[in-house]
């Protein structure tokens, strides 16, 4: 199972080979072929929030972009369960200040998935704690 961080999903939808590394693209292709691509509902929230703040521009309104991107790909929504929320609450804020990052890490742990991300804080947290599998989206 491969859980995509928000930026990794946006890059994948855009086919952004400059940002997605070769190994990341290979992992995406394998997971897609196996029906194992997932995104968190937290990523949907983040996309809409970033668009409304003017920090992200998409070719369509965010709700339409999200629906069409999900429909056009093999990606499925991961569940945002009570176990995910509780586990995320135990991740130290000092380690991962962004609550959405904590939700993504927790989702990956609860699903026993690898998290595809280029987020330096998440990559560092994974290296330090060895409690979540990650793949660097930029490599």
C-alpha positions in Angstrom: 0.0 0.0 0.0 1.3 3.5 -0.9 -0.2 6.5 0.8 0.5 9.8 -1.0 1.2 13.0 0.8 -0.9 15.9 -0.6 2.0 17.4 -2.6 3.0 13.9 -4.0 -0.6 13.4 -5.2 -0.7 16.8 -6.9 2.6 16.1 -8.5 1.5 12.7 -9.7 -1.8 14.0 -11.1 0.2 16.7 -12.9 2.7 14.2 -14.2 5.4 16.4 -12.7 8.6 14.4 -13.4 10.8 17.3 -12.3 9.5 17.0 -8.8 8.8 13.3 -8.6 11.9 11.3 -8.6 12.5 8.2 -10.7 12.1 5.8 -7.8 9.0 7.6 -6.7 7.5 7.3 -10.1 8.3 3.6 -10.2 6.7 3.1 -6.8 3.6 5.0 -8.0 3.4 2.8 -11.1 3.7 -0.4 -9.1 1.1 0.6 -6.5 -1.2 1.8 -9.3 -0.9 -1.5 -11.1 -1.7 -3.3 -7.8 -4.6 -1.1 -6.9 -2.7 0.0 -3.8 -2.7 3.8 -4.2 -4.3 5.7 -1.3 -4.8 9.3 -0.3 -6.1 10.6 3.1 -9.2 12.6 3.4 -6.9 15.1 5.2 -5.3 15.8 1.8 -8.7 16.8 0.4 -9.1 19.2 3.2 -5.6 20.5 2.7 -6.1 21.1 -1.0 -9.3 23.1 -0.5 -7.7 25.1 2.4 -4.6 25.9 0.4 -6.7 27.0 -2.6 -8.9 29.2 -0.5 -5.8 30.8 1.1 -4.4 31.5 -2.4 -1.4 29.3 -1.7 -2.3 26.7 -4.3 -3.7 27.2 -7.8 -5.4 24.5 -9.8 -6.8 24.4 -13.3 -10.3 24.0 -11.8 -12.1 24.7 -8.6 -10.7 22.4 -5.9 -13.8 20.3 -5.4 -14.0 19.6 -9.1 -10.2 18.9 -9.4 -10.4 16.5 -6.5 -13.4 14.6 -7.9 -11.9 14.4 -11.4 -8.5 13.4 -10.2 -9.9 10.6 -8.1 -12.1 9.4 -10.9 -9.3 9.5 -13.5 -6.8 7.5 -11.4 -6.6 4.3 -9.5 -6.3 6.2 -6.2 -8.7 5.4 -3.4 -9.5 7.2 -0.2 -7.9 5.8 3.0 -10.2 5.7 6.0 -9.8 8.4 8.7 -10.6 6.1 11.6 -10.8 6.7 15.3 -7.5 4.7 15.6 -5.8 7.1 13.1 -7.0 10.1 15.0 -6.0 8.7 18.4 -2.6 7.6 17.2 -2.0 11.0 15.5 -2.7 12.7 18.9 0.2 10.8 20.4 2.7 12.0 17.9 4.7 14.8 19.6 3.9 18.3 18.3 7.6 19.1 18.6 8.4 16.3 16.1 5.7 17.1 13.6 4.1 20.6 14.2 1.6 20.3 11.3 -1.5 18.3 12.5 -2.1 17.1 8.9 1.3 15.6 8.8 0.6 13.8 12.0 -2.7 12.5 10.5 -0.8 11.3 7.4 1.9 9.5 9.4 -0.7 7.9 11.6 -2.8 6.8 8.6 0.3 5.2 7.0 1.0 3.4 10.3 -2.5 2.2 10.8 -2.7 0.9 7.2 0.8 -0.6 7.3 1.5 1.5 4.2 4.5 3.4 2.9 4.0 7.2 2.9 5.3 8.9 -0.3 6.4 12.4 0.7 9.0 15.0 0.1 8.2 16.7 3.5 11.5 17.1 5.3 9.9 17.0 8.8 8.1 13.7 8.0 11.2 12.2 6.4 13.3 13.2 9.5 10.6 11.9 11.9 10.6 8.6 10.1 14.4 8.3 10.2 14.5 9.2 13.9 11.7 7.0 15.2 11.5 4.2 12.6 7.8 4.0 13.4 6.6 4.7 9.8 7.8 3.6 6.4 8.4 6.5 4.0 9.7 6.9 0.5 11.2 10.3 -0.6 9.0 11.6 -3.4 11.8 13.7 -4.8 14.0 10.6 -5.4 
